[in-house]
Amino acid sequence: MNRSTVVLDGMRLHANAVVAIARFGAKVALDDATRDALNKTRGYIETHWLNDSAPLMYAFNTGVGALKSQRIAPAEIADFQASLVRSHSAGTGEPMPEEVVRAMMALRVNAFARNHSGVRVAIIDRLVAMLNLGITPVVAAKGSVGASGDLAPLALMSGALMGLAESRVTYRGKEMPAQCAFALAGLEPTIDVQAKDATALINGATASLAYAVLAAHDARELLTSATISMVMSLEALRGELSCFDDRVMQARPHRGQRRVAAAIRRMVAESRRCSEPARQVCLRSTPGLDPARAGLPHMPPIPPRIQDVYSLRCVPQVYGPVLDALDYVDGILATEMNSATDNPLIFPEDEGYAIVSGGHFHGQYIAQAMDLLGLAVTDLSAICDRRSARLIDPACNFGLPANLIAERPGINTGFSVVQSMGTGLVLENMGMCSPASATSLPAKGNTEDHISNSCFAARRTRIVVENTQTVIASELMLAAQALDLAEPDLSAYPVGVGTRVAWSTVRDAVPAMLGDDRWVHDDIAKLKLLVSDGTLAAKVQSVSGALWQTDSVE
């Protein structure tokens, strides 16, 4: 097995592996010992439970939902299972992103690997083959209430797995009927579903979980980049550093708050820009300044800056809860990733097995975790945007030019719309962070009398995270421009080691705007990529060390 293969055993899957499968095409394999255990369980099911004398067992030999008391004859079980997939394929809306569908498929395999579902190994192997060959079902994003799991998205995935004529997939960059893709890939065009196969495939909040795992992973990367963009703004505004002192943090010792302050201290190490002598220097863009005074101390000296605004001074107190929320969310998702979530579940008992109905398909854990994450990231976006607003405002930016215009104000407009774009995205986030998990309506004829709304909560949080990536890209662009404009007058006061690398990384991607206005759309996209793919964070941490060290705050 090569090092890029993720072996699934139902117990040890982690978020980075899901990301590797979903985004980077890591190969997947079922653990050998797990395979043996699954085959043993299935053998017992087929020997003891698939006959006319077997007791009623939900979803094996009975209908589902309101039809749970309807016995299904053994000869009709396969038809019943196939019918479940067809009847539950009630999705709508735009397709789920391919990476989310791939994550959903891998998570379903890992849930089956817990060996409580009773699914045939042939079904698991089909999912594994689809992942490894790059055959990705086209799955409508909307229609799940996250109660009996994400029934509609998983049914659409399952229809593609079965090779139903109506099902479509993407393969080799093209969308096509599922049967065509299987034929091209050298697989059987269709596969039947037998007892419990379809029930297990469609039951569980796994679409919700797929969205959630990717969103939480991206949110953690996002927080690192937001800390970097904040430090760049702090140095551009020549802010105070004393508020990040660990003595201050220990006076209210929240763990996340202390870790954020420690990360800031590491990045501004060796900075002289955030000092009183640097704050006394006249910038050439200061309104009414004699050009001959640029780069010299104010005469008479300006009053010392006693303390900074909240969007600078209170960053540990605002980012700390985000970091703590991420740790909580990651704990929830780590459990969900390694859980059996369909119904009923099967357990070894005496010399055989027992079947027990439960409710692990309910997505409330995921829904509430995603509501929390969406709320935390929304507030993160808001504070980043407030710093961007200060950078372009001559009433707040300590001598920098309005809109950070380098020359010919009036002819050039500068960065005002880059900033207002960020505000627009923050407003959108604010409209999407009300709790989805507290919104419950009964469904399916009251058989699902309480629902979680987990798929919407997770899908929406993904959008909040993506919006915030752009808000941070905006701050990076403005802070780098501010540093560039001030550098001729402040070169004797170097920025911190982490700030210097962040500034350089931004400039490697996007040049400074030291002349006339230029097309900024593509610049924003490039900086968003630095945030989303982890490049910016990796570059800074190569000189500042891992930002989220825990040893200094234990």
DATA-V547177 format. One record per backbone hydrogen bond with DSSP energy under -1.0 kcal/mol. CO is the residue of the C=O (numbers start at 1). NH is the residue of the N-H. E is the energy in kcal/mol with one decimal. If there is no record, write none. Layout:
co: <CO,CO>
nh: <NH,NH>
e: <E,E>
//
This chain:
co: <2,6,8,14,15,16,17,18,19,20,27,29,31,32,33,34,35,36,37,38,39,40,41,42,43,44,45,51,57,57,61,64,65,67,70,73,74,76,77,78,79,80,81,82,83,84,86,88,89,92,94,97,98,99,100,101,102,103,104,105,106,107,108,109,111,112,116,120,121,122,123,124,125,126,127,128,129,130,136,139,142,145,146,149,150,151,152,153,154,155,156,157,158,159,162,164,167,168,169,170,171,174,176,177,178,179,180,181,182,194,196,197,198,204,204,205,206,207,208,209,210,211,212,213,214,215,216,217,218,219,220,221,222,223,224,225,226,227,228,229,230,231,232,233,234,241,242,245,246,249,252,254,255,256,257,258,259,260,261,262,263,264,267,267,268,269,273,275,276,278,280,282,283,286,290,291,293,296,309,309,310,312,314,315,316,319,320,321,322,323,324,325,326,327,328,329,330,331,332,333,336,345,347,349,352,354,356,359,363,364,365,366,367,368,369,370,371,372,373,374,375,376,377,378,379,380,381,382,383,384,385,386,387,388,392,393,393,401,402,403,408,412,415,416,417,418,419,420,421,422,423,424,425,426,427,429,436,443,444,448,453,454,455,456,457,458,459,460,461,462,463,464,465,466,467,468,469,470,471,472,473,474,475,476,477,478,479,480,481,482,483,486,486,490,494,494,496,497,498,499,500,501,502,503,504,505,506,520,521,522,523,524,525,526,527,528,529,530,534,535,536,537,538,540,540,541,550>
nh: <5,29,31,18,19,20,21,22,23,26,6,8,35,36,37,38,39,40,41,42,43,44,45,46,47,48,49,54,60,61,72,67,68,70,63,76,77,80,81,82,83,84,85,86,87,88,89,90,91,142,141,101,102,103,104,105,106,107,108,109,110,111,112,113,114,115,346,124,125,126,127,128,129,130,131,132,133,135,170,96,92,453,363,151,154,155,156,157,158,159,160,161,162,164,191,167,178,138,176,136,174,171,169,181,182,183,184,185,187,197,200,201,202,150,206,209,210,211,212,213,214,215,216,217,218,219,220,221,222,223,224,225,226,227,228,229,230,231,232,233,234,235,236,237,239,244,245,249,250,252,254,258,259,260,261,262,263,264,265,266,267,268,498,499,271,497,275,279,280,281,298,295,286,289,293,294,296,282,312,313,314,315,318,319,320,323,324,325,326,327,328,329,330,331,332,333,334,335,336,337,339,356,354,352,349,347,345,362,367,368,369,370,371,372,373,374,375,376,377,378,379,380,381,382,383,384,385,386,387,388,389,390,391,392,403,396,397,404,405,415,412,410,419,420,421,422,423,424,425,426,427,428,429,430,431,432,439,448,447,443,457,458,459,460,461,462,463,464,465,466,467,468,469,470,471,472,473,474,475,476,477,478,479,480,481,482,483,484,485,486,487,489,490,493,272,273,500,501,502,503,504,505,506,507,508,509,510,524,525,526,527,528,529,530,531,532,533,536,538,539,540,541,542,543,544,545,553>
e: <-2.0,-2.2,-2.5,-1.7,-2.6,-2.1,-2.2,-3.1,-3.0,-2.2,-3.4,-3.1,-2.4,-2.0,-2.1,-2.6,-2.4,-2.0,-2.2,-2.6,-2.4,-1.7,-2.1,-2.5,-1.7,-2.7,-2.5,-1.3,-1.9,-2.0,-3.3,-2.1,-1.5,-1.7,-1.5,-2.1,-1.1,-2.5,-2.6,-2.4,-2.5,-1.9,-1.4,-1.8,-2.9,-1.8,-1.1,-1.1,-1.1,-2.7,-2.6,-2.0,-2.7,-2.0,-2.5,-2.4,-2.4,-2.6,-2.0,-2.1,-2.2,-2.0,-2.2,-1.9,-1.1,-2.1,-2.1,-1.2,-2.9,-1.6,-1.9,-2.5,-2.7,-2.3,-2.3,-2.6,-2.2,-2.5,-2.6,-3.5,-2.3,-3.0,-2.3,-1.3,-2.3,-2.3,-2.2,-2.1,-2.5,-2.7,-1.5,-2.1,-2.5,-2.5,-1.6,-1.4,-2.3,-2.9,-2.8,-2.4,-1.5,-3.0,-3.0,-1.8,-2.4,-2.2,-2.5,-2.0,-3.1,-1.8,-2.5,-2.3,-2.3,-2.6,-2.0,-1.8,-2.3,-2.3,-2.5,-3.0,-1.8,-2.4,-2.9,-2.1,-2.4,-2.4,-1.8,-1.6,-2.4,-2.3,-1.6,-2.1,-2.7,-1.9,-1.8,-2.9,-2.0,-1.9,-2.1,-2.1,-2.9,-2.4,-2.2,-2.1,-2.7,-2.1,-1.7,-1.8,-2.4,-1.2,-2.3,-2.1,-2.1,-2.3,-2.3,-2.4,-2.1,-2.3,-2.3,-2.1,-1.8,-2.1,-1.8,-1.3,-2.4,-2.3,-1.6,-1.9,-1.3,-1.2,-2.8,-3.0,-2.4,-2.1,-3.0,-1.2,-2.3,-3.0,-1.5,-3.1,-2.2,-1.1,-1.5,-3.7,-1.8,-2.4,-2.7,-2.4,-2.5,-2.0,-2.1,-3.1,-2.9,-1.6,-2.0,-2.7,-2.4,-1.5,-2.3,-2.8,-1.2,-3.0,-3.2,-2.6,-2.7,-2.6,-3.0,-1.8,-2.9,-2.8,-2.0,-2.7,-2.3,-2.3,-2.4,-2.9,-2.3,-2.6,-2.7,-2.0,-1.9,-1.9,-2.5,-1.8,-2.0,-1.9,-2.1,-1.8,-1.5,-1.9,-2.3,-1.6,-2.0,-1.2,-2.8,-2.3,-1.5,-2.3,-1.7,-2.4,-2.8,-1.7,-2.0,-2.3,-2.2,-1.2,-1.7,-2.4,-2.0,-2.3,-2.5,-1.9,-2.5,-2.7,-1.7,-1.5,-1.7,-2.1,-1.7,-2.6,-2.1,-2.6,-2.7,-2.7,-1.8,-1.9,-1.2,-2.1,-2.5,-2.4,-2.8,-2.2,-1.9,-1.2,-1.8,-2.4,-1.9,-2.2,-1.9,-2.7,-2.3,-2.4,-3.1,-2.4,-1.9,-2.6,-2.4,-2.4,-2.5,-1.9,-1.5,-1.2,-1.4,-2.4,-3.3,-1.4,-2.6,-1.5,-2.4,-2.9,-2.2,-2.5,-2.4,-2.2,-1.9,-1.1,-2.7,-2.4,-1.7,-2.2,-2.3,-2.5,-1.8,-1.6,-1.5,-3.0,-2.7,-1.8,-2.4,-2.4,-2.2,-2.5,-1.2,-1.5,-2.5,-1.4,-1.5>
//
